[in-house]
């Protein structure tokens, strides 16, 4: 429900306010963590909204970081699902994984993904993931 409301709001106003984000966080906190995680990560995997991808993912990323649900055990598989459709300007996705499992575990998952046969888009996404982790470390 929160994801459909997020899409609705992005489509109608093009922005989300802090109050609405807090309301949605309250709703997500009452849901099982796995369900909230999957709903929010699903926004990063959605290929059907290319024109609003950045805003959709920006807000889903803010919710994901604020909620900070536990990451599933197979982080590599989750990251791989997001690579083809992740908007590379949205730093919240790499920041979430860094907060949830640690930089080294994320880098290991990226190394494994990079060694597999990946598309050009996926390789670019892997490098950008690394960029955001370095940018965070240097800040």
C-alpha positions as CSV (number, residue, x, y, z in Angstrom):
1,X,0.0,0.0,0.0
2,X,2.8,2.4,0.9
3,X,4.5,1.8,-2.4
4,X,1.3,2.5,-4.4
5,X,0.8,5.7,-2.4
6,X,4.4,6.7,-3.1
7,X,3.9,6.2,-6.8
8,X,0.6,8.1,-6.7
9,X,2.2,11.0,-4.9
10,X,5.2,11.2,-7.2
11,X,2.9,11.1,-10.2
12,X,0.6,13.8,-8.8
13,X,3.0,16.2,-7.0
14,X,6.5,15.2,-7.9
15,X,7.6,15.4,-4.3
16,X,7.1,14.0,-0.9
17,X,7.1,16.0,2.3
18,X,8.6,15.0,5.6
19,X,5.2,14.6,7.3
20,X,4.1,12.1,4.6
21,X,7.3,10.2,4.9
22,X,6.9,9.9,8.7
23,X,3.3,8.7,8.2
24,X,4.5,6.0,5.8
25,X,7.3,5.0,8.2
26,X,4.7,4.5,10.9
27,X,2.8,2.2,8.6
28,X,5.9,0.3,7.6
29,X,7.0,-0.2,11.1
30,X,3.8,-2.0,11.9
31,X,4.4,-4.5,9.1
32,X,6.8,-7.5,9.2
33,X,10.3,-6.3,8.5
34,X,10.7,-8.7,5.6
35,X,7.5,-7.4,4.0
36,X,8.6,-3.8,4.3
37,X,12.1,-4.6,3.0
38,X,10.7,-6.4,-0.1
39,X,8.2,-3.6,-0.8
40,X,10.9,-0.9,-0.7
41,X,13.5,-2.9,-2.6
42,X,10.8,-3.7,-5.2
43,X,10.8,0.0,-6.1
44,X,14.4,-0.3,-7.1
45,X,13.5,-3.3,-9.3
46,X,10.6,-1.7,-11.0
47,X,11.2,-1.3,-14.7
48,X,7.7,-0.1,-15.6
49,X,8.3,3.6,-14.4
50,X,11.4,4.8,-16.2
51,X,10.2,8.5,-16.3
52,X,9.8,8.7,-12.5
53,X,12.5,6.2,-11.5
54,X,14.7,8.7,-9.8
55,X,12.0,10.2,-7.5
56,X,10.4,6.8,-6.8
57,X,13.8,5.4,-5.7
58,X,14.9,8.5,-3.9
59,X,11.8,8.3,-1.6
60,X,11.9,4.5,-1.3
61,X,15.6,4.8,-0.4
62,X,14.8,7.4,2.3
63,X,12.2,5.1,3.8
64,X,14.6,2.1,3.6
65,X,17.4,4.0,5.4
66,X,15.0,5.3,8.1
67,X,13.3,2.0,8.6
68,X,16.6,0.0,8.4
69,X,15.0,-3.4,8.3
70,X,17.3,-6.4,8.5
71,X,18.8,-7.4,5.2
72,X,18.0,-10.9,3.9
73,X,20.9,-13.4,4.2
74,X,21.6,-13.5,0.4
75,X,22.6,-9.9,-0.1
76,X,24.3,-10.7,-3.3
77,X,21.0,-11.9,-4.9
78,X,19.1,-8.8,-3.7
79,X,21.8,-6.4,-5.0
80,X,21.8,-8.3,-8.3
81,X,18.0,-7.9,-8.6
82,X,18.4,-4.1,-8.3
83,X,21.3,-3.5,-10.7
84,X,19.4,-3.4,-14.0
85,X,17.0,-0.7,-12.8
86,X,18.7,1.1,-10.0
87,X,19.0,4.9,-10.7
88,X,22.7,5.4,-10.1
89,X,22.1,8.9,-8.6
90,X,20.2,7.4,-5.7
91,X,22.8,6.8,-3.0
92,X,20.4,5.5,-0.4
93,X,20.5,1.9,-1.7
94,X,24.3,1.4,-1.2
95,X,24.1,3.4,2.1
96,X,21.3,1.1,3.3
97,X,23.3,-2.1,2.6
98,X,26.4,-0.6,4.2
99,X,24.4,0.2,7.4
100,X,22.6,-3.2,7.4
101,X,25.6,-5.5,6.8
102,X,28.8,-3.4,6.7
103,X,31.0,-2.0,4.0
104,X,33.2,-5.1,3.7
105,X,30.3,-7.5,3.2
106,X,28.8,-5.2,0.5
107,X,32.1,-5.0,-1.2
108,X,32.5,-8.8,-1.2
109,X,29.0,-9.1,-2.7
110,X,29.9,-6.6,-5.4
111,X,33.2,-8.4,-6.1
112,X,31.3,-11.7,-6.6
113,X,28.7,-10.0,-8.8
114,X,31.5,-8.3,-10.8
115,X,33.2,-11.6,-11.5
116,X,30.0,-13.1,-12.9
117,X,28.9,-12.4,-16.5
118,X,27.1,-9.1,-16.1
119,X,25.6,-6.7,-18.6
120,X,27.2,-3.3,-19.2
121,X,24.5,-1.7,-17.2
122,X,25.1,-4.1,-14.3
123,X,28.8,-3.4,-14.4
124,X,28.2,0.3,-14.4
125,X,25.9,-0.1,-11.4
126,X,28.4,-2.2,-9.5
127,X,31.1,0.5,-10.0
128,X,28.7,3.2,-8.9
129,X,27.7,1.2,-5.8
130,X,31.4,1.2,-5.0
131,X,31.7,4.9,-5.7
132,X,28.9,5.7,-3.2
133,X,30.5,3.5,-0.5
134,X,33.9,5.4,-1.1
135,X,32.1,8.8,-1.1
136,X,30.5,7.9,2.2
137,X,33.8,6.8,3.7
138,X,35.6,10.0,2.6
139,X,32.9,12.3,3.9
